[in-house]
Amino acid sequence: MTASKKVDLETKIKQVVVLLDGAKVTRTGKTELTKGFQQVHIKGLTRKLRKDSVRVSGKGKGSLGSIDVETKYQEEVAHEKLNQLKKEEKKIQKELDTLNEKLTMAIQRREQLNVLSDRFSNEFPLWFASGEAKLETLSKFMEFEEKQNEENLTNRQKLEDEIEKLQKKLQTIQAEINDYHNQTRVEQTREIIIGVDVKETGAFQFEINYQTSGVHWQPIYDVNLKQEEANIKSQAQIRNNTLEDWKNVELEVSTAIARPVKIVKPNPYYIDIYQPRVSDRAGGGIKRRAMKMASVAPGAPPSPMEKEEAKPEPELIVEEAEIKESPAGVQSYSIPGKWTIPSDGNYHPVTLISYDLKTEKEFYWNAVDPLGVVAIDKITNGDAILLPGKAKVYSEGEFIGETSIDQIAPQEEFKLGAREELRIKAEKKLLSRVREKAGLIKGKRTIEYCYELEFKNFRKDDSVITIKDVIPYSKSERIKVNWIECSQTPEDENLGIYTWKIKMKPESEVKITYRYDVTWEKDYQIQPSLP
């Protein structure tokens, strides 16, 4: 019986299909094989290769036999390298501790500002009602609060970005340190062994497919809101940590997942009477603190390409991916050209597609919100699925902020791009405040208010505005709030919150006037004080 011959095959990565939680890799190689049974070895593959995923095909005068995957180990002594990594780890950890202390101080400063703001909001109406403060005081405090919050937010974002970068660097170093055992590094690789029964000596071509972990991608979006459409540019942020560099490969991005999907059966939801347990240990309370942070990251729209004075340079063409959808609903994007993505653990952006979606402008105004009229776009999605991801939002090319997009199904409506609309002016005016004469209603006091809501549309299009205003709502039987009249009937009222919807023509003006009164027993004091 003739012994099998061993042949080492050099392969290159030809194509990579990036999944949401892994990748499908295609390698190709060519070699000469002599007649007889041969063993073709492909060495040095990543240890993150899934053994059960290997598939082999090829061309040549012969037949494929068994396909085995073995794990190989190789030790490398590296005392100097290990010591260098530990020094770097210590240095980065020290920098992280300093930055975390600064971030803690910034958060505490934000909490102090919140306490100050809450106290001012509760006490200013009393000061104003007693004549101890003027509206100018409110304006100055709001300017102070806005400035402090903006500075605090900018500082926190800068610190958080620096911390995130250092943490990624520290994790990379710690991962390398963990690979060293007793000052030796054990390198683990996979080796594929292919049995081939060669019928005739000649050239053989092989194509090897396998799945690997250590790679994922996440979408990011640039959304430009125009008058009647929203242009969405999607990118894939690809992170390759497979221990294999991808050099000049064909690239495809897929919404498929490598892990199996299972149908989970629910368990019974039992409830019972609470039976307290006797314990000899003292219980401790848990202090919970909630903090709301609204952040709009500073930014600017992409700068236009600089032009020469004599002749403008043509704009670079960004080639977009070809999108495909399987019967199971999996979308994949074939990226044109060749791509190189190293296994460095960093995110590498890849342009997917750009498309226009139908959008409608909606406008909102809340009388108690000092911001003014808020515009937002209601967008109707197309045939593609939008996966969850961060989005930079622009209005007619002007950067307005960052947000997050939830998963959006095809043809689903979603809202995006809340911003202040400066072309619609809204104002609330107190026309009259009349206190009824003493004795008119025995034992009671009454104040009647008349307000006017004024709106001016300087846009060149029709605008539908949802308006909300609030009047006092009584929680006591001793206080009665009476809605007297209104020039336009509200569409809704709930707990003293009134809602109108008005349609405004370009360059038009709309006014809503309403009156109400508050009556209470004179021996009682209303809290908080009435305006």
C-alpha positions, 0 to 999 in steps of 0.5 A: 500500500502506497503511503500518502504524501504531504503537501503544504498549500499556500492560500490567500483570503479571496472573499469575506462575508461579514455577519452581525456576529461573525464572518464567512471567509473564502480562501483559494490556493493552487498547487501541483499534485502527483498521482496517488493519495495526497494530504494537502495541509493548510497551516497557520489559520486563526484559532477562531475558526469554527471546526464544524464550518469548514467546506472544501471544493476544487478543480483537478483530476481527482476526488476529495476525501476526508477533511480534518481540522486540527489545533496546533500549539507553538510556544514563544518565550518573550520575557522582554515583551511581557515586561514592556506590556505590563509597564504600558498597562500600569501607565494607562491605568494611572491615566484612566484613574485620573480621567475617571476622577475628573469625570466624577467631579463633572457629574457631581457638578451637573447634579449640583446644577440640577439641585440649584435649578430645581430650587430656583424653579420652585422658589422663583414663582413665589419671589415673582408673585411677591415682587422680590424678583423680575422676569429679568432674573429668570432670563439671566438664570436661564442664560447662566444655566444654559452656559453651565450645562453646555460647558459641563456637557462638553467637558464630560463628552471630552472626558468620556471620549478620552476614557473610551479610547484608553479603555480600548487600548488597555483591553488590547494590552490586557488581552496580550498579557493574558496570552502569556503563561509563565512568561511564555506565549502559547500561539494557537492555530488551526490546520486544515488537512484535505485528503485527495485521491489524485488520478492524474498528475497536474494542477489542482485548485482549492476553495476553502470556506469557513466561519470565524468569530471575533468580527462584527459590524454595526450600522451608522447613518448620515441623514440629510432632511430636505423639504420633501425627502430624507436622504439616508447614507448608511455605513457599516462599521466593521471590526476585525478581531479574527487574528487574520488580516484581510488584504485586497479581498472581496467584501460583503456585509450581511444582516445574517447571524451565525448563532442559531435562532431558537423558539423559546417556550414561556414558563408559567408565571406564578404569584403567591402571598408574600411570606416575610422571612425572619433574618438576624442581619440588618437590612440595608437600603439601596440608594438609587439616583436617576439623572437625565442627560440630553446631549447633542454632540457638537459637529458640523456638516461634511466640509465641501471639497476645496476648489481651485480658483481657475478650474474646480476639481471634480467631486470624488465618486463614492461607489455604493454597494449592491443590495440583495435580499434572500427569501428569509429576509436577510439583506446583504450588501456587495461592496465594489472594489477590493478592501483591506481591513487589518485584525486590529480590533478597531472599527473601519467604515465601509459605505453601503448605500444611499437612498431617498425616503419620503418625509413630512414636516411636523411642528410642535409648540409647548407654551411652557417650553422656552425653546420655541416651535420644534420641527421634526420629520416623519419619515416613511421607510423604503424596502430596506431594513434599518438596523439599530445604530447611531445617526448624524442628522442634517437639515438641508446640509446643516448639522443639527445633532446626533441621535439613535435609530431603532430597528425600522421595518420596511415601509414603517414610519419613524420620526427623526431630527427634532430641532428648533424652527426659527421660521415660525414665531410663537408667543403667549401673551397675558391680556388681562388678569382680573381679581373679583371685588371682595364680597362679590362671591361670599367667602371666596376669591376669584381671579380671571385670566385672558391669554392670547397665543399668537403664531406667525408663519414665515415659511414658504409652505403650509405648516400644520402645528400641534399646540399645547398649553396648560392652565391650572388643574385643581386637586382640591374640592376647595379650588375650582378652575372654570374654562370660560371661552376660547376663540378656537375649540381645542382638539383635546383636554387632559388634566388642564393640558389643552391641545390645538392643531392649526394649519397655517398658510405661508406668511400668515398669522393665527391667534388663539384667545382663551379665558378661564378663572380660578375660585377658592375659599379665601381662608386657604392659600393656593400652592404653588402661587398663581401667576 
